[in-house]
Amino acid sequence: MKKSMKAAIILGLVAIVSAGILIAYQSVSAASYAQAKEEEARQEREQIQEQKKKDLLEKAEKLYQGYFYDEAIALLQSDPTLVTTEADDAITLKIDEITKAEASLIKYEGPIEHVFFHSLIIYPELAFDNKGHPAQGYNMWMTTVSEFKKMLPELQKRGYVLYPLTEYIEQDPGNPGMIKLKDIYLPPGKVPLVLSVDDVNYYDYMKPDGFANRLVLGDDGRVWTEVITPEGKTTLTRDGDVMPILDDYVDAHPDFSWKGAKGTLALTGYQGALGYRITDGLPQEAEWKQTVTKIADTLKANGWSIACHSYTHNGYFRDGTLTMKQIKYDTDRWIEKIAPYVGSTNIYISPFGVNFKKDDPRYRYLMEKGYQIYCPVGNGRRITWNGDNIVMPRVNLDGYSMNKRAAELEAHYFNVTDVLDAKRPALKVD
């Protein structure tokens, strides 16, 4: 065999071997690549699952902090693929923690705490300048935005939890037309707190004095305050009154509210509702009625309830001259002119804090109209049950109380010196 032929054969064999090696290498590389991609996909799936688990735990934690125990557990159980069999599985541990927390609730049997405010002073320099409504009245019966914001963490530190006023009673199944007190269960050390706001109407006399102008529904679906600044600029804010301030505080501190409860808004009617003149026959009345309904529905869906505060808030409630004819007119007018747009209610928050004897015909007329919860002003801190209604007194947290009843407020709610607005003038009461 010629040398050239041998060389060709050798070269051919080398080529064959090299091709085999290359094919084998490519096969190994392809397999490695497939394994690598599979590992990458596996890690990505794990990361997605971990993120889903983290998001689920965060949502459940917020529900749990707001005392939505059953809802939190249901959420944690909604995706079994996120639960592992490991002993330290976060979802399993959280369900166990929530279950134990719910089982540890105890019946509350302490004093009844109900505090109330009026619309907040945004600009003290306007409220206390004596150029509109006399500053003395604002100094006695109003609270500033600064003071209200400072009160909230102090109340929370003392164990208070906002609780819905309507949840204090329930129908008595054994006695038609009668009600009974409803048991309240809270974590140890917690105290239910009812909060209400009088005169959420934004009366004309208040407009030049540093208060919000009205409530509005924002583009985000939340209730905001429309405020006119001292410079005359109209703006929407989240801190122009109790409602948006408390909404935001509870959102950041869900443990301050039992299942999202906020408070009760007491409305009159003689200048409309929520800042809209819906009782004067003005050209915009139809539009404003729709707006009031939307705002009221949004408030109620977010932990607020509505109360009747009388229609006229007339002085005859205060001076004791109220007649049967007047209470009928006043009550019926609120039911006719205001209730259709803010919703019916079984709560009556009395004007001027007036109280009645339980068998007074004027009081009984209110009960006949469906009011089962009656709230005067007082610091007795106990509920009186009258068969078909209860009486729950409420304490005013305002300039008068902070100046003249500081010891009581410090015993129950907060240290006045930590809260009192430096822009508030000295209160002089004869």
C-alpha positions, 0 to 999 in steps of 0.5 A: 500500500502506498504511503499516500493511501495509508495517510488518507486512511489514517486521516479518515480514521482521525476525522471519524474519531474527531466527529464522534468526539464532537458529537459526544461533546455536543450531546453532553453540552446539550444535556448540560444546557437542558439541565441548566435551563431546567434548573433556572426554570425551577429556581424561577418557579421557586422565586415566584412561589416565595414571592406569592407566599410573602405577599399572602403572608403580608395581606394575612398579617394586616387582616390579623392585626385588624382582628379579621381572624377568620378572614386571615386564616381563610386567605392563608389556606386559599392556595395549598401549593404555598404550604410545605410539610416542613415544621417551620413553614411560615403559613402553618405557623401563622395559622397556628398563631392566629388561631391561638389569638382568636381563642384568647379573646376575653369578654370586655366588662369595663367602663363604656368609652365614647368620645366625640369631636366636632369638625376640626380646626385646620387653621387656628389663626383663622378660628381664633381671630374673632373676625367670624364666629366668636373665637370663644365658642371654637376655643371651648367646643372644637379641637384642632387638627394638630391636637386630634393627630396627637391624640390618636397614638396616645389613645392607642398606647392605652389599649383603645380599639375603635369599635362600632357603635351599632355592635353594642346591641342586637335584637332580642329573639325572645322578645320581639321589638326588644334589644339586648346588649351584645357581648364584646370580645377583645384581646386582653388589655384592649378597651373598646372605644366609640368615636363620633363627630357632631355636625358633619355639615360644614355650616356657612358660619364656619367657612371663613374660620379655618375649617374644611369646606366639605367632603369630596370623593377623590379620584382614588375612591376615598373621601377627602376634604375640600379646604380653602386656604387662608390665601383663598386657594381651594385644595383637596387634603387628607387631613382636613377633618376627622374622617380622612385622618382616621382612615389613614391612621387605621390603614397604617395601624390596623390594630387600632380598629376592630375589623375596620371600625372608625366612628359615627358621623352625626348630621343635622339637616337645616344646611344640608349634609356633608357640605352640600345644600340639599334642602334649599331647593337650589339648582344643583340640588339633584346633583348634590343629592347624588354626591352626598349618597356616593360619599355616605356610601363610601364612608359606610363601606369603610367603617363609618356609620351615620347618626341623626343629630336632629334636623334643626339643632334648635335652641329649644333642645338646650333650654328645655322648651322642646314641645311634642310638636317640635320633636315630631317636626324635627325628627320627621323632617330629618327622616324625610330630607336627609335619610334618603341620601345618607341612609336610615339609622338607628342612632340618635346623637342628641343636640346640645347633649340633651337627655330625657327620662326614658318614659318622656313622650318626646323621647318615646317618639324617637324610639317609635321612629326606630332610634335604638341607640341614644347618645347624650353628653356625660361622663358616666361611662356606662350604658343604660338599657331601656328594653327597646333602646340604650342610652350611651353617654359620650365625652367631649375631647375639646378645648373646654375639657382639655382646659377644665377637665384635664385630670379626667382626660389624663386618667382616661385618654392622654396627657393634655400637655402633650396634646394641647395646641400651642396656637390655642389661646388661653380659655377664660370661662366665668 
